[in-house]
């Protein structure tokens, strides 16, 4: 995502720095334009980019259009804080604020020069605020705005206000500078992938799988995003192959997807992740870095087993309680606490004697909570 963001910023800056070089865009949806203010109008576009951590990642774009009668360029200087967003349900109720959990970059300002009768469309989100697990979608526009949509079957909408003050310094005199307020009409936030043709789905999966495992990084990343939107058992073999690669990123993504897919083949991919060592991670500067990455992969495998629908997944998860990495044992204990079985209770009890103080303390805390819960639920 960071590379995609950097590319988008580079394109925007190149456009902004070239006089009279804003791009004409043909929209691919029927989003409604705002009312025109002093020759400028705007609208929002949204699409479901990919699935990460079981949650849909929504890409939001802002489109500006210069429709002034006079044939002269318009300079629009946009700061992220100039755009105020709102997410509502079908009844107009606001979605609660979501705390930002990642490192959201600040990309200010964007100096956009729009020639007469032109428009420019660019991405304003997501900006890396983090993706919570197993929600229907996340709408992330950086440090000023992030909303997480629950899996409640409701329709959600995004609207915005662009409000640029009159007093704003820019570099040089490269056109008539616009200021004012635009109320951007709401657009539906996509929460489901676009339907695909069943007749061509199998070959598409194979093409995307091959590209995902290919040597071209950008091509692989695009294939990862597109393949994540396909829930079909034919994607499983490709994710198992991804777990077998030396790529840390591919392993992590594949485990996250296999966690939510059924069947023995999906479980086999998680089993491979359980046994990852430093020797299985490539392109690392040192053996210590590779070992650290392997610990993260095994931790991801433990988390994936906790979410897996396979009947044998929980037993495999509990078998990781003796993993040499403290962080993995901690993940196992915390996952065991969410199970209500005699086996999970035994694991928590054993980990109260773990060699690591952090694991011992967490196991004791979780055991106490479990005992209190059992006491409250028991009849008097």
N, C-alpha and C positions, 0 to 999 in steps of 0.2 A: 504493500500500500504506500509506503514511503516513496518508492521509486515512481509509482504512478502519480503521486502528488507532486513530486519534483518535476516530472515531465509536464504536467498541467500548468504549473507555475511558469515554467520556462516558455511555454507556448504563449501564455497570457502576456508575459513581459515582452516577448518579441513582438507581439501585436501592438502592445501599448507604445513601444518605442519607435515604431515605424509610422510616420505620418501618412494618413489616408490609407491605412492597410487593415481596417477591420474586416472580418470575414462575413460573408453573407451566408445565412443558415436557413435551410429548409427544415422546419420542425417535423418530428416524426410522431406527433400526437396532436390532440385537439385542445391543448391548454388555451385558456382564455387570456387575452391581453388585458392589462390594466387600462384605466382611462389615461388619455394622453395629457401630460403636463409639460408645457413649454417645449413641445416637439419631441418628447421622449416618452416611451411606454416600455412596459416590462411584463414578464410572466415567468412562472416557474415550470420546470419539468422534473419529473421523478421517474426512476426506474429501479427495479430490484437488480443489484449488481451481482451478488453472490451470497452464499450461505457460509457463515463462519461461526464456529462454536454452537451450531444448531440454530443460529439467529440470522434472519435476512438482513443484509446490509443495503440500505437505500442510498442511491446516488441522487443528489439534487443539483440541478443546474439552473442558473439564472440567465435569462435572455433579455437583452436590451435592444430596443429598436429606435432608430433616428427617423422620425417621420415629419420633420420640419419642412415647411413649404419652401423656405430659403435653401438654396443649394450650397450649404456650407457645413463643414464638419462640426461635430459636437464632442467635447472632451468631458468624460465622466470619470471622476476620481472616487473609487469605492473603497471604503474601509469595511472590514467585517462587522464592526459594531454599528455601521449605518443600516444594517438589515436586521429588523426585528421579526422573528418567526413566531408562529403559533401553530400548535397541533391540537386538533379537536376531533371528537367523535361525531357521528352523524347528527347528534342532537345539539352540537355546538359546545359541548363541555370540554374544557381544557384538560389535556393529559398532564399529570403531575411532572414536576421537574425531576430530571435524572442527574444525580451527581456525576461529574466528569471523573473517569477513572484512568485516563491515559495521558500521554504527553501531546496535547493538541498544539500544533504549530500556529504561530501568528503570521499571517501573510498579508501585510499592509504596506502601502496602499496598492491598489490596482488602478493604473492610469490608462483608460480605454478611450481611444479616438475612433468615433464612428462617422464615416463619411455620410453624405446625404443619401437617404433611402437605403440604409443598410441596417443589419442587425448583427449582434455578436452574442454567442451563447457559450457559457463557461461553467465549470463545476465549482460549487461552493461547499460541497460536502460529499462524503465524510472527510473529517480531518483528524482522525486517529484518536478519538476519545475512549476507545476500548469497546469491546463487544461482549455483553453479558450472555450467559448461556441459555439456550432453549427458549427464546422469546420469539414473537412473530416477526419483529423488525426493530431496527435501531435507526433513528433519524439523528444524524450527528453533523452539526455545523461548527464544531470546535468549542473553544472555552466559553463562548457566550450562549450556546444552545445545544442540548442533547436530550432526546426523548427516547424511551424504550417502550415499545408497544407490546402488551401482553397477548397471549393466545386466548382471546375471549370471543373470537368470531365476529367482532365489530368492524365496521369500516372507519378508517381514520383519514384525516385531511390535513394538508399543510397549506398555510397562507403566510404572507409576509408583507412588511412595510419597508420600503426603501426611502430613507430620509437623509438627504445630503445637505449639510449646512452651506450657507453662501460663502462664509469666510473659510477658505481652505487653500493652502499654499500648494502650488505645483511647480515643477521644474520647467521654466521657459514658457513661451506663449505659443502653444501648438493647436489652438482652436478655441471656439467659444465654449466656455466652461458652464456645465449644467449644474443647477442646484434645485432642490425642491423635494416633493413627497409623492410617492407612488404607492397605491394600495394594490398589491398583487392578489388576484382572486385565488381562492383555494383550489388545490388539485388533490386528487385521490392518491394516497400513499399505497404503492403496490406491496402486497404481502404474500403473493403467490407467484411462482414463475409463470412465464408465458407458456401456454400449451404447445406441445411439439407434435409433429406428425409421426404417428406410430410406425408408419411404413419406412421412415428414414431414420428412426431413433437409434436402431442398432448400429448402422454404419457411422452415425454421428458420434455415438459413444466411443467407438473404436478410433475414430480420427482424433477426438479430443484426448483420449487416453494416451495415444501415441505422442501427441504434442506435449502433454503434461510431462512425460518422461524424457522428452527431447533435450538437446543440449542448449537450445536458445532460451535464455532466461525469460525474456519478455513474452515469447510465445508460450512458454510453459505456464507462466503466471496467468495469462489470459485463459488458457485451457483449464487451469485449476478453478478459476471463477465460474466458467461456463459449465463445467462438469458438476460443480457443487449444486447447481440448480436442477439436476436430474435425479429423481428418486426412482431408480430402476435397478433390479438385481444385477444387470449386466455391467454396472459400474464397479461392482465389488472386486472382480479380478484385477482391474487397473489400480485400485487403491492398495490391494495386497502387493502388487508389484512396486508401488510407490513406497510402501513400508520397507521393502527389501533394498531400496536404493541407499546410497550413502548421503543423500540430501537431508539435512536436518529439517528444512522447511517442508519438503514433501512428506517426510515421515510424520511430522506434527499434524499437517492438514489431513493426511489419510487416516490417522487414528481418530481425529475428530469426526470424520464422516463415517468410518466403520462403526463407531460407537452407536450410531443411530440406524444401522442397517441390519437386517435379519439374516440368519443362515449360518451354516458351519464355516463357509469360506470367509465371512466377515469376522467370525471369532478367531479364525486362524491368523488373520492379519493382526488382531489385538495380541494374540499369543506371541507373535514375532516381536512386537513392540515391547513386551514384558522382558525379553532377554537381551535387549540392546546394550551393547558395550561401546567403549570408545573406539574400538576397531571398526565398528559399523558406521561411524560418522566420518565423512570425508571433508576435505578442504578446510581443515582446522589448523591454526598456526602452531599449536602445541598439543601434546598428548593430554595435558591437563584440561585444555579447552574442550577437546573431544570427549573426555570423560565427563565433564560437566554437562555437555549437550546430551550425552547418553542418559544421564540421570534425569534430565528434563523429559526425554522421550519415554523413559520408564514411568515417570510420574504421569505423563499424558496417557499412557496405556492403562494405568491404574484408574484414572478418572474416566477413561472410555469404558472400561469394564464395569464401572459403577453405573453407567447409563445404558449399557447394552441390553437389548431385549432378549438375548440368548439365555436359555435356561442354565447353561453352565458358566456364564460369565461371572457370577458372584463368587463361585467357588474358586475360580482362577484368581480373582482379585484377592481373596483372603490368603491364597497361597503366596502372595508377594510380601507377607508381613515380615519375612526375614531378609528383605532386600538390603544390600550393604549401605544404601544411601538413606540417611536420616529423613530427608524430605519425602522419599517414596514411602517409607514406613509411616510417616505422618499422614500422607494421603490415604493410605490403606486404613488407618485407624479412624480417620474422619469419615471415610466412606462406610466403614463397618458400623459406625454409630447410627447411620441412616437406615440400617437393616434391622429387622426385628426377628432375628433367628438365634437359636442357641449357639451356632457356629460363630456368628459375628460377636456375640457377647464373650465367648471364650477368647477370641482374638484381642478384644479390648482389655480383658483382664490380664492376658499374658504381656501386653505392651506396657502395663503399669510397672513392669520390671525391665523395660527396655534399657539398653546401654546408654541411650541419649536422654539427657534431662528434659529436653523439649518434648520428645515423644512420650516419656513417662508422665510428664505433667498434663499433656493433652489427653492421654488415655485415662488418667485419674479423673480429670474434669468431666469427660464424656461419660465415664462409668457412673459418676455421681449423678449427673443429669438423668441418666437412664434409670437409675434406682429410684430417684425422686418421681419420675414419670410413672414407673410401675406402681409405686406406693399410692399415687393419686388415683390411678385407674382401678386399683383393687377394691372389691366390695368391703364395706365395714362389717 
